[in-house]
């Protein structure tokens, strides 16, 4: 059955690239969530003043891949211990978050966070919050890595994430 999971783990270009490679994932859409500005633009989000977070909306078949596996991958491919920062990207728009629309997703997120803490010396700062609003990002952000693999930022940040994914979840990859 088709399900959705919305997470923010820094730049959406980088997280989108990882989840697009998984068996059972039919779509990964970059977007903005939980801010105050209606219909925000990337330029507005980048200021860090709108309250939004860069997120990806993962559409998946839970008969092929589970939300538990997706959440484990989420905690593997970004640093959930840095507040409002992923690498050189800084600001509230890059915060680590899991957004839920039902109690089942909230409970799965809480369990995944607790399990992931064993892999980190520092406390995980990922928030687990209800989804208040979601806006699809502009078209040029969708499938960004597939279309811009030679872009410097992508070349520096995404391959290490893909290596971690392959090492631990290679059998889950398409």
N, C-alpha and C positions, 0 to 999 in steps of 0.2 A: 504494500500500500504506500502511496506517495505521502511523504512527510516533509516538513520544513524545519530547519534549525538556523537561527540567526546568531552569529558571533562576531565579535570585534577583537582583533588581535594585532593592531597596528595598521599599517598601510593595507588597504583592501587589495591592491594589485598582488601583494605577496601572499596573502592567505588564499585568495581566489585561485592562484596558480597551483597550489597544493591540492585543494579539494576537487578540482576539475579532473584530476588523474585517478580518482577512486572508482572502483566497480560499484555500481548501484547509485552513483550520484548522476542525476540527469541534467542538473543545471546549477550553476553558481553565479549569482547576481551580486554585483557590487552596489552598495547603497549607503544611505545615511539614516541614523535612527536616534530617537529619544532626545531631540533638541527642541528649541523654542521657535525657530524660524520656519515658516511655512514654505514648502517647495524650495529648500536651500540649494545653492549651487556649490560646486567644488571650491570656487574662489571664496565664498562665504565660510565654508567649513574650515578651510585652511587657516582662517584667522583665529580659530579656537574660541570664538565668542558666541557661537550659535548654540552651544550645548550638545550638538550632535556628535556621534561617534561614527567613524568609518566602519562599516560592517559588510559581511557577506551573508546572503540568504542562500542556504544550501537546500536544494530539493533532491530528495533521495528516496529510494525504495527500501523500506525497512525489512523487507524479506531478503534483501541482498547485503545490506550494510546497516548496522544498528546505530542509534544515536549515541550509545555508549562508546562505540568505536570512533565515531566522528569526534566526540568530546575528548577522547584520549589523544587523538591526532591533533586536535586544537591545542591542548596543553603541551604537546611535544614540539610543535613547529613555531612557537613564539615564546617570549619570556614573560610569563605571567606574574613575575615578582617585581617588575618595574612599574611604578605608578606613572600613568600618562606618558609612556615612552616605550618605543621599540627601536632599538639601535639609535640612529641619529634623528629619528622622527620623534618630536616632542610636542606635547599638548594634549588637552583632554580629548581631542578628536581621535587620538591613537590609543585610548585606554583599552584595557583588556576587559571584555564583558561577554556574558552570555545572556541573551534576551529570551524570555519565555512567554508563551501565550497560553500555557496550561500547567496544571500542577505536576503532571507527569514529567514534563521537560524540566521544570524547576527542580524536582527531586533528582533527576538524572544528572543535572548540572552540579548540584550540591555533592552528590556521591563522587562524581568525576573530579571535582576540585579537591575533595578530601583525599582521594587516592593519589592524585598528582602531587600533592604536597610532599609525599615521600621521595619524589625525584628532585626536590629543590631544598637547598639549605635555608634560603630566605623565605619569609612568608609570602604566599600567593596573594596578590591584591586584586585579582579578577573579581568583578562585581557580577552578581546574578540578579537581574532586574526584570520586571515586567516590560514587555514591548509596549511603548506608548504610541510611537509613530514610526513609520518607515517610508523612505523615499528612494526610488531607484536612482542610482547615479547616472550621470550623462553617458551617452552611447560610447564615447571614446574611452571610458573606463572599463567597459565590459570586455572580457577576454583580453585584458591588456597585455599580459605576459605572452600569450600566444601570438599576438600581433607585434610585440616589441621586445623580443628576446635579446636583442643586441643593445638595448637601452642600458646605459651604465648602471643605474640604480638596480634594475632587474638582474643584471649579470652579477652584481655584488651580493644581493640579498637573497634571491630565490634559490639558486643551486644548493646552498647549505641546507635549506629547509627541505628540498626534495631529497637530498642525501639522507637526512634523518628519517624522512618518511619511508624511503626505500629500505633502509636498514631495519626498521622496526615493523613496518606494515607492508612490505613488498607484496605479500600475497593478496592484499586488499586493492592493489593498484590494477587499473584496467590495462 
